[in-house]
Amino acid sequence: MTVTIVGSQLGDEGKGGVVDLYGDAADVVARYQGGDNAGHTVVYDGDKYKLSLVPSGAVRGKVGILGNGCVVNPETLFEEIDTLRERGLDPDIRVAERAHTILPYHRVLDGIEEDEKEDLAAGTTKRGIGPTYEDKMGRRGIRIGDLLDPEVLRERLEYVVPQKKALAEDVFGKETGEAFDTEHLYETYKDYGERLAEEGMTVDAGTYLQDRIDEGDNVMLEGAQGTSIDIDHGIYPYVTSSNPTAGGACVGSGLGPTVVGQGEVIGVVKAYLSRVGTGPLPTELGGVEGQTPEYTGDGAGDEDEEELATYIRDEGGEYGTVTGRPRRVGWLDMPMLRHAARASGFTGLAINHIDVLAGLDEVEVGHAYEFEGEELLTMPPTTEKWGRCEATFRSFDGWPEVDWADVAEDGYEAIPENARTYLEYVADELGAPIYAVGVGPGREETIVLENPYDGE
């Protein structure tokens, strides 16, 4: 069977930890979209593993697949594999031949275009993700399978590199170097292709995954980022360039919707909200200069709100895994979560980081929006309308700081009563049961109420 892990907010919900939590029952963990912009941290035997491309399950010895919906930087891939090997692990990673390859010119152009966009900047990690997806849709991309055939690789490069060089030099007025040199790119990426072939890493992902399912194996499908930065269902243009929603699991893995739909879809929820990048955020607390619209950081805002935002950011470690940038933080946004639950059809929820909010006298939730005198219970279809929404809040009594390790050991009923009230409100609003509650960074600090593989 399949279990699909979907971020329900703006990314950074703790999806890697949920994959790790349920990973023992999975035989294969497949990422279905995104690239090395998807930082995730896995804690295993007390050690932290920070990954940006390799699927989380690889840390525990599962077969990891980068599906055809991913964009793959071979340099990052091999760096992460080699680092894991140096730490005593032996990751088994396969890459879909239909996945697209990130090349150096993609990363250069990503940085140039992000700087040029200014107010429309999406908070990109400048890793070349967007430009690679653009080339995929423009039918000028270079797929992983092309790296295995030197003649095809050269032909593809000779077609696309002059276009990229002209874009950088003639449109943006930038100097170009090795990143735009056809011969250099050919030799470098031919070598990557040879290593992929030598290590037997490339597969037809959909066929491989279906064969494993037919053999009775369990497959976990791992999304990157979150629903509200989905290219179709997110806050466009402040979005990623792929589909983190459950529909993307079908397209990006090669498995049919009837296969994915017969499995479980777990929505991962952070108990508050965080975001890297510009654009509206109706439940935001305080602000981050350069990201929050019209925020100058000159101390003119609400001091209590600023203090609360800093507290949550520091307690939750809300700084980007890849970039180190501070994330914007806010109260939980229920219209955003209702939108995510509808778009992906959650069968269960994993709610993380309730420990971060411990010690507050009051915890608020953006229950609905007010838009031009109307109450909205879900996100409007355009970001411009969303930016004009005012959140209407519900307040919950706070819960005390406790020994969360003891709580995790004792189970759900050991969670402070007010925190359980908060959790059950979320589950009731989304119409999905709670499968797990995270009260700390490690797998042992997660309370498991349901294992999705138990019902197979």
N, C-alpha and C positions, 0 to 999 in steps of 0.2 A: 504494500500500500504506500501511499504518499502522505507526507505531512508537509504543508507549506507554511513558512514563517514570513509574515508580512509586517512591516513597520506601519503603525497606524497614524503617525504624526508627521514630523518633519525630519526624520532620521534620528540617530543616536538614542533609540529607545531601549537598546540592550538586546538586539536580535541575536548577536553572536553568543551571548550567554544562554539564551533560550535554545539555540541550536546545540550548544554544548550540554545543556541540561537533559535534553531528550535524545542526545546523540548516541547513547549506548545501544539503543534499540534499532538505530539506523545502520544500514550496511553501506550506503552511499549518500554523500551530501553534495548537492549540486547547486551552485550559484546560477541564477537565471538572468541576471542583468547587472549593469554597472561595471566598474573597472577598479583601478587601484586608488580611487577617490573614496572608497568605502571602508574607512578605518573601523576595525572592531578589535576588542580586547578579550582574550580568553584566559581565565585563570585555571591552571591545571596542576595539581600537586603542589600548590603554593607558589608556582611560578607564573608570571604574566607573559603572555605571548601577544604582541601587537602585530596584527596582520592588516593588510589593505587589499589583498587580491586572493590569496589562498583561502579556500573555504574553511570555516571554523572547525569542522569535524576532523580535519587533517591532523590536528594536535592530538586527537585520541585514536589515531590509526585507522580512521575511516577513509574509504576511497573518496577523493574530492574531485568534482567535475566543474570546470568552467564552461557553462553552456553556450550555445550559439548566440544567445542574447547578450553575452558579455562582450566588452572590448578589452583586449589583453595587451599589456605592455610586457613583452618577453623579458626585458631587463629586470623589471620588478618581480616577475614570476620566479626567475632563477635566483635572484637575490634572496627572496623569502624562503625558497626551497633549500638553498645552501645554508642559510642561517638556521633553519630548523634542524638540518642534518648536523651542523656544528654543535647544536644543543642536545644531540643524542637521539633525535627523532628520525623517522624514515617515512616522510610523507609520500603517499601514492596519489599523484595529481594527474588528471587527464584533461585535455583541452579540446573543445569542439573544433573540428576543422572549419566549421561554418562561422565561428567567432571571428570578429574583426580585430585587426592588429593596430595598436597605437604606435605611431612612428614619431620620431623627434620633432618633425615639423608640426605635428598636431599640438604638441605641448607648447611650442613657441607661439603658434597662432592663438592658442587658448589664452595665453597671457596677454598678448597684444589686444585681442578682441575684448577681453574683460576690462582692460584699462580704457579702451575706447568707449565702451558702453556706459560707463559711469553710473548714472542713476538706475540703469536697467541691469546692473551687475547681479549675477545670481549667486555670488559667494562661491564661485568655482575654486577648486583646489589647484587649478592650472596644470592638471595632469593630462590634458589632451582629450578628455572624455567626450565633451560636446563636439569638437571638430571631427573626431573619429566617427561618431554617430552620424554627423552631417555627411561625411563621405560615404558611409554605408547607404544612407538613403539616396544619395546622389549617384549611386552605382559607380563610384570611383574608389571604393575602399579596397584594402588588401587584407584578405582573410588568412587565418592561420594555415589553412591548407595550401595557400599560395607560397608560403615560406618553404614548403617541402619540394617545390618544383622550381629550380633556378630559372628556367626559361620563362615561365609564367611570372615569376617574381620580377625579373628584369622588365618584361613587357609592361606590367602594371606600374612599376616605378617610372619608367620612361614616359608613360602617359600622364601620371598625376603630378610628379615633382615639379615640372616646369610651371604648371598652374599654381602650385603653392608658392613657388619662388616669386612669380609675378604678383600674386596677392600680397605677399609680405613687402616686396620692394616697391611696386608701382602704386598699390592702393594705400598701404600704411606707411610707406617711406622708410622701411627698416632694412638694415643690412642683414644679409644672410650668410650662413657658413655651412658647416658639415651637415646640419640638420636638413639642408636643402640640396645636398650633393648626391646625385643619383648613384654614382659609383660607390661612395662611402656607405650609403644606405644598403645597397645591394650586397656588398661584402658582409656587412654587420648582420643583416637579417637572414642572409643565406646561412651564416654560422648558427643563428638561433634555430633555423629550420633543421639543420643537421643534428643539433642537440635534441630537439623535440623527437626527431625520428630515431636517434640512437637509443633514447630512453623509453621509446614506445609510448609517448604521452598523448598522441592525438587520437581522437575517436569521432565517429558519427554519434553525437550525443544522444539524440532521440532514440535511435536504434539501441544503443548501449543501455540506456536507462530502461527502456521497455523490456529488453531481454532480461535485465536484472529483476524487474517486477514479475515477469512471467515465471522466473525461477523461484519466486517466493520471497525475494529480498525486500527490505524496507528502504524507501528512498525519501530523503528529506530535501526539500526545495527551499533554498535560502535566498531571500531578497535582500537587496541593499537599499539604503536610504529609506524614505517613508512615503506614505500615500499622498500627502499634501505637496510633495515635490515630484509627483508622477507627471510625465510630460503631457498626458491627456487629462488627468483628473486632479492635477495640482494647481498651485497658485501661479499660473503662467504669467509672465516669463521667468519668475523666480524659481525655476524647477531644474531637475536633472534631465537628462536626454533620453531616458528610457522609462520602462513601466515597472515600478516596484510592486504594484498591485498583483492580486492572484492571477488575473488574466495574463500578466507578463510571465508567470511561471509556466504557462502552456507554451506561449510563443518562444520564450527564451530557453526552454529545455528540449523542445521537440516532442513532448508528451501531449496527448490529446486532452481537450477539456473534460471529456467524460472520465478520463483517468484521474486527473487532478481533482475533479469535482466529487469523485467517490471517496476521496481521502479527507483529511482534516485540514482546516485553514486556521491557523492561530494568529490572532492579532496581538502584536506586542505593544504595550502601552507604558509610557513613562508617567509616573504619578503627577507630574507637572509638565510643563512644556519647555522645550529648548530649540534653538534654531541658530545656524550660522548663515548669514547672508542678509540682504536687504529685503524690503517689501513689508507689507502690513503684518501686524500681529496683535489682534484685538485684546488678548489677555496679558500682554507684556507687562512686566514689572521693571521699572527703571528703563535702562537703555544701554546700547553699546555704540560708541562713537564710530561712524563710518558704516554702520549697519542699520541702526534704527532710524527711520525717516525723520528728518528735521531735528534729530538729537545732536546737541553740540557738546554735551558733557561739561557744561560750564557751571554746574551746580544749581541751575535754575529750577530743576524738577523737584518732585516730592522727596524729601530726604528719607522719610520712613520707607518709601517704596524702593529707593536706591539701596538702602541698607538691607532690606529684605532680599532684593535681587542679588546682591553680593553674597549674602549668607547662603542662599540656595545654590548659587554658582560654585561657591567654594566647597560646600558640603557635598554637592553632587559631582564635583570634578568636571564642571561644564566648560571644558576647553577641548578643541578639536584633536582627535587622535592623530590625524595626518598633519594638520596645520599648526596646532597649538593655539589657535585663535579663541578668544572668549566667545562663548555662545550667548545669545540673547535668551532670557528665561521669562517664563510667565506661568500663570495658573493654568490648570488643565482646561482644555477647550472642548466642550462636549459636542458642539456642532461639527467640529473637525472629526471627532471620533465617530459620530453617527454617519458622516459621509464615508469614512473609511470602512466601517462595518458593512454598509450597503455595497460599496464598490467591490469588496473582496469576499463578502459572505462568510464572515467569521463564524467558526463553529466553537471556538474557545478563545479565552484571553489569558495572556501572561502580563501581569501588572508589576512593574519594577519600581524600585527607588522610593517606596513609602517611608523608608528609614530617613531619607534626606529631609523630609518635612517634619520629622519628630522634633518636639520642643517648641513648636509654634503654638501660640494661644488659639489661633484661628487659621483654618485652611479654606481658601475660596475656590470655587469652580465656575468657569464661564458656562452657565447652563444653556443659554440661548443668546441670540443676537437681536438687537433692535435695529431695523433698517427702514427708514422713512415711515416710522410709526407702526411698522409691522413686526411681529415676533417671528424670527426664523430659527428653526431647530436644526438646520443643516447649513453647510456652506453654500453661498450663492455661486453661480457658475463662472462669474468673472472676478478676477482679482481686484478690479476697480470697485466693484460693488462690495467685495469683502472688506476693502480698505475703508469703506464708509459705514461699516457695521460697528455698533457699540455693543460690547459684551454686557450681558446682564448676569449678575452673579448669585450663586447660592453659597451660604457660609456653613462650614462644618466645624464643630469643636475640634481643637487640636488634640494630639496624642503625645504622651510623654516619651522621652528618650529612654530606651530600655536596653537590655543586653540582647541584641538582635541574634547573636549566635545561639543563645538559649531559646529564643522564640522559634528560630528555624528548626531546632531540634525537637521542640515540643509540638509544633504544628500550628494549623490555622487558628485554633481557638486561643492560642497564646498571644496572638496579635492583639494589641490594645483595642478595646471595644470601639472607640471612636474611629480608629483606622479601618476596622472591619465595616463600620457603617459607610465610610467613604468608598471602600472597595465594592460593596454590594450595590451602592448607588450607581457606580459605573457599569457594573454587570447588568443591572436592571435596565438602564437606559439603552444599552447596546443589544440587549436580547441575546446575550451569549454568556455561558458559565465561565467562572474563573478556573483556569487549569493550573496556574502557578502564580506565586507572589514572591517577588524578589525583595529581600531585606538587607542585601549586601552584595559585594561584587563577585563572590565565589559561588560555585555551584552548590556547595554545602550551605550557603546562606539563602537558599531559595526553598520555599515551601511548596511542595508538589501536591495538588489536590487530585489531578487527573493526568494519566499518561496517555497521549493520543494513540499510541500503538497498542494499548491494551484491548481496544475494542475491535481490532482487526478480525 
